[in-house]
Structures are given as structure tokens and as C-alpha cells.
Amino acid sequence: MTEPFPFIDVQGGPAQRGRQYGQQARERIERSVALYSGRLDALGLSRADLERLVAEIAPVCSHFGDAIVEEMHGIADGAGVSFEDIVLINARTEIVARARLETAPDGQPDGCTGVIVLPHRSASGRLIHAQNWDWLTACSETAIVMRVTPGNGPRYLTFTEAGGVARSGLNEAGIAITANYLECDRDYSQPGIPLPFIRRAVLEEQHLAYALKAVATTPKACSNNMMVSCSTAGRTDGFGIDFECAPDEAWQLMPDDGLLVHANHWIGPVARTKIIETGFADSPDSLYRDWRVAEHLGAHRAITPDDVKTALFDGFAAPYAVCRPPRDNDAYSTVAMIVMDPGQGIIEIAPLPAINRTFTRYALEGEPEMVSN
């Protein structure tokens, strides 16, 4: 059986949380460091090159305040690695992807297929927010789930690579976020805030409006698609929106008949008139992945979490499918399937779902538990 992602529980101020995180996730953080250091090595970049790239990014790291930098120092101290290593994990898109474009332009970016089901299309009347995360298969051994109880602000859950400050997740205000890779001709033309910091800012917000502002207005170095939702316990309403983000501009996509589905190509008509799509060479399968998921879900008027899982398990055109299997001759696969109930504060996650259909349920309250699909 594929082992579930480890659960890390931290609390307190930034430095305290960081040290707790580093200590609890030390082994996986070391694997993350080795993974991305190895990718830099493969691109012919030295430790000095990493330090130079981190120095270029460092001035923007405190965009949302110094606390996140303090926390990253704490993570490094707790895990016994360098601060530069933790920045590399958090800014791996900005550092590794940019270095790849400069030195070896042919490659494979993150995949991902994301879904939001609004309450009026949900059988339970509760919003569903889900994603397949496609990336390096090795990340099945580096990812974690972390519950954070900060000194102030909402408690939140996040699924992330070990050493990262956030990726997908939800908070106790009912706000949730997932993100998908995009590419365009404006990428790396300006400095920007590392993407995990933006996702983390969303999870730290008490109010949806400010979460949306963090996504839409924060300058980025590269494109990204971010899906944000909000639903609170005891209510049968909710909201979902998709932001197709270029480095300097963001365009919104609203749900169609209660559904939002997005993969790794630009969809919005305004965005497509203003940017040049550059991601097809890396993710041509994106064109049918979101279509397949939408077709599955469109067949149901009252959608259940199991319906969402079935859609995300889709194997059409394998191995380049919605649910991509790990293969010996391919470094990439669907690393995790993440299905969230933001109103209940629950995330169910299955590692390597193409070969494993056992989910672990993580919650804002209580301990993780195994659930079968």
C-alpha cells in the first residue's frame, strides 16, 4: 500500500512554528533539498549560482511581511539545512523553471487539473474543491500535510512539499485554494513574489475579499492559474473563482452552471487576446484533461465527492491522462489527488492515485484517518 502523506501539526509564532516544522519534517525536507539541488546540478548550476538566484529573490520575500522570512529561517534551523535551501523549495518555480528556460528550454512543467463544484450542484449542498497535482513522482516521498495554528489569524491546513510554506489548502474561515501551472510570453520579464507565498497569504486571510486581492494583485515572476473558493459550515451557499494570472495581470473565470474546471492552458477569451500561450509544448494533454473532467461532472446534476474523485481518476489517453500513472521511463505522474470540503474543514488526499485509491482524511480538528474511495 502507498503510504499516506505525513501529518505535521505546528503552532505559535513564525520562528517557533518554523522550528517545529523543520524538526517534524526533517527527513522529507532533506529529500526536497536533494531533489531540487539535483535539478540545479543537472542544469549545470553550482551552489554559488543558487546563492546568487536566492539573493535576487530575497528582496521580494517579505512582500507580505517579515514573518514568512522569519519562519523560513526557523524551518532551516529545525531541519538542519540552509536558509537558501528553504528558499529554493519555496521558489523552485521561479528558480528552477527560469534556469531551465535559460539553459535547457525543453522540459516538463507541473501539470494539474482543478475543480470547484458550487453548493447548488453538490449533492450535499456543500462546496467541493479538488485537484490532481501532477509533478515529479519523487514528490510522493517529499510532500506533507501541515496543520497550522498561528499566534493570530485563522488555523489552516495545507498540502505542500516539505519545506514549503503552502500549496493547496483551506482555512477555518472556509477559504480554499489550489493552483495550476500556466505559461505565456510575459514570464520572467519582471521580479515577482514566489507562488507559495501568495497561496499562503490566501490561507492566512479571514475574509474572502482580501484572499482574492492577494491572488489578483500580487506581482508574479511567472504565470499561474489559481482557483479560490469559500464556503462556511452550516451554510448552503458558497463562491468559486478562477484567476488566470500572467506576471503583471490577472483575468477571472466564473463558474458555468455551478462548475469550474481548469488544467494547464489559457481559457479566458480576454487573456487569449493579450498573451501568447507557450505551454502547449510541455502540456499538450491539458487540452483534453479539463474537457474529460467537465464531461464526467456534467453528467450529474447533484455531484458527490465520489463523482469528483471518479472524474479525477479518469485514465483516457493514458499515460498522459487526467490521472497520470508513475512509470520507470517517466519522471512525472499524478503525485496526489486532493479533495476538499472547505465548509467542514476537511481534506482527503490519496498519494499516487493512479495506483492507489486509499485516501487519508485530514481535518482542522482531530487526527488523520484512513478512508477508502
Buried (B, 14 or more C-beta within 10 A) or exposed (E): EEEBBBBBEBEBBBBBBBBBBBBBBBEBBBBBBEBBBEBBEEBEBEEEBBEEBBEBBBEBBBBBEEBBBBBBBBBBBBBEBBBBBBBBBBBBBBBBBBBBBEEEEEEBBBBBBBBBBBBBBBBBBBBBBBBBBBBBBBBBBBBBBBBBBBEEBBBBBBBBBBBBBBBBBBBBBBBBBBBBBBBBEBBBEEBBBBBBBBBBBBBBBEEBEEBBBBBBEBBBBBBBBBBBBBBBEEEEEBBBBBBBBBBEBBBBBEBEEBBBBBBBBBBBEEBBEBBEBBBEEBBEBBEBBBBBBBBBBBEBEEBBBEBBBBBBBBEBEEBBBBBBBBEEEEEBBBBBBBBBBBBBBBBBBBBBBBEBEBBBBBBBEEEBEEEEB
